[in-house]
């Protein structure tokens, strides 16, 4: 007996969706791997190019700046010109830039190639979540978001260890060239499996907001540089950059009210669900960066662990995040994004309170347990919040809103590294944290995670206030 044609069609559609999700997962893996794999090679690169550590830091900074400044703009560009063709182009750019990084003859050629690689990563990060709504059934959007979160965690966790192995065996160029075969595979999958772009009627065509894009990019670059330059000893340059940031925000708001098709429709921020999702994302990302900044100092200075053991303990967080992603997505699909957002925030708050109150006698077990709770809560929150923000928006706004969601996380990470790092230094009451006494380090950690807990309580208040409201479709400017 032959199967009905509809059954075969549904099976083919399901298979197509699975392959499309595989392509999106590889996009997320590549972009996160590109963020973390270069850090481990900075000492070797400084020696290879006979450059200072401050100079080789631009290898990391160029990548992050490109993502931070352009991720919203490329998301909007995908909405206007077609997300599939732009994503395919972004993967191709990332792969080509990886080749250029691997063969770079000088440091500044490598930095330029890393900036191009960051642009490709920005395109992948902005459009990956935007594609979920088009590629998978709505009933399993949470699971898809959870899988993307898992791939991001795997890429972040895999970067340092994979980079160390490649440098030891093949040299520093291998940490960039390893992206090439993965990029080619991702390119082939994306080209063959992602849904085609919808043809826009001539009456639908709108112009890309070039002025808004430039103003926003310069503003975000000023903020990112203000938070990263001279870390630990900010000076007049940092203050000037923050002033430029404030002025840039004002100019951007004015510019967006003057154009027919703005980069970001400011009316979207009147929708409480979207504004709440972005604010919570920034707050939680700030706290998560705190664990990465403080953890190595606490483990090595307060608990006296050797570097190898520090690395093993620090892997607990990414491992939990990787394992929690898909189960978190299933819970979001079953229970609902709003409830799981609050559940994730409660778990993070409990973990932060534990770290803030924990005596050093609890040792590695106590620290690892608290970090596991924080990271599991983060995995649940990230999946739920992304699902809530991306589920009920207009198709022609998915790219820009996905870009804004990724931007909020990135700004939170940048802020956490600088501001929470400063809180830790002040709490430790030490001129140089690297040489502070164990008791001072423990005190600094307690104070910093006390501040982190307050930030999560603020996020919980935002979530509770907007729990009854769903994220409505963005309005026209």
Secondary structure, DSSP 8 states (H G I E B T S, - for coil): ----HHHHHHHHHHHHHHHHHHHHHHHHHHHHHHHHTTGGGHHHHHHHTT--HHHHHHHHHHHHHHHHHHHHHHHHHHHHH-HHHHHHHHHHHHHHHHHHHHH-SSHHHHHHHHHHHHHHHHHHHHHHHHHHHHHS-GGGHHHHHHHHHHHHHHHHHHHHHHHHHHHHHH-TTHHHHHHHHHHHHHHHHHHHHS-------GGG-----HHHHHHHHHHHHHHHHHHHTTTTS--HHHHHHHHHHHHHHHHHHHHHHHSSS-SS-GGGGGSHHHHHHHHHHHHHHHHHHHHHHHHHHIIIIIS---HHHHHHHHHHHHHHHHHHHHHHHHHHHHH-HHHHHHHHHHHHHHHHHHHHH--GGGHHHHHHHHHHHHHHHHHHHHHHHHHHHHHTS-GGGHHHHHHHHHHHHHHHHHHIIIIIHHHHHHHHT-S-GGG--HHHHHHHHHHHHHHHHHHHHHHHHHHHHTTT---------
